[in-house]
Amino acid sequence: MFIKSNINSKIALIILVILTFGAICLIKENYKLTQKEIDGLSQGIGKIIENVAQEKVSYKIDEGNGKIISSELTISKDSTIFSLLEDLSKKENFKIESKEYKDMGILVESIDGIKNGTDNKYWQYWVNNELPMVAADKKEVKKGDKVEWKFAPAEF
């Protein structure tokens, strides 16, 4: 009887060792899969953050009196110079006045209470240091663009 119980104990111990080893292997394999998933998510999140950062433009308004409003604005595929100006006016709490001309587009007449024609100066915008000859609502922006509105004498 002692021999039978000793054999049963050994068999039980062997089964317990095998089950323990199997559980350890299974947990280890699941950990590897989980670590791979975590690594994949980390890389995906990094790319999303990178893409979001790249979907911005530098936007600046120089009122010509020493006051400058600057911001980094997030763009969408339909963003225009004018739509971003509207976004910035809401963000920074200033008013814009504009007039739409059929077939030409929107002309900005006033920003933050400063109206076109004052001291023979007018609102003009530049994109990447170039003065586009198109209305602000017709000029689309691309990521990385540098937009600047200036209240200055007209150069045209």
C-alpha positions, 0 to 999 in steps of 0.5 A: 500500500505504501508503494502504491501511495508513493507511486500515486504521489509521484504521478501526482507530482509529475502531473503537477510539474507538467501542469505548472510548466504548461501554465508558465509557457502559456502565460509567457506566450500570452505575455509576448503577444501582449507585449507585441500588442503594446509595442504596436499601439505605442508605435501607432500612437506615436504616428498619430501624434506626429501626424497631428503635429504636422497638420498645423500651420503657423498663423500670425496677425500683425495689427501694425501698432505693435500688437501681434496675435500668434497661434498654431492652428490645426487644419483640415482638408478644407481649411482656407486662410479665411476659415482659419482667421475665423477659428482664430477670432473665436479662440482669441476673442476678436471680431472680423468684418468681411464682405463677399464679392460675387465670383471673387470671394471674401475680402476682409475689411476689419480685424480686431476693430482695425478697418481697411483704409485707416491711415491708408493701410489695408489688411493683406495676407501672406503665405510662406512670405508670398502675397497671393492674389486671391481672396482669403476664402479661395486660398487653401492652406497646407500643413506647415504653411506660415500665414501672416496677416499685416495691416500695412500700406498696399503693395499692389 
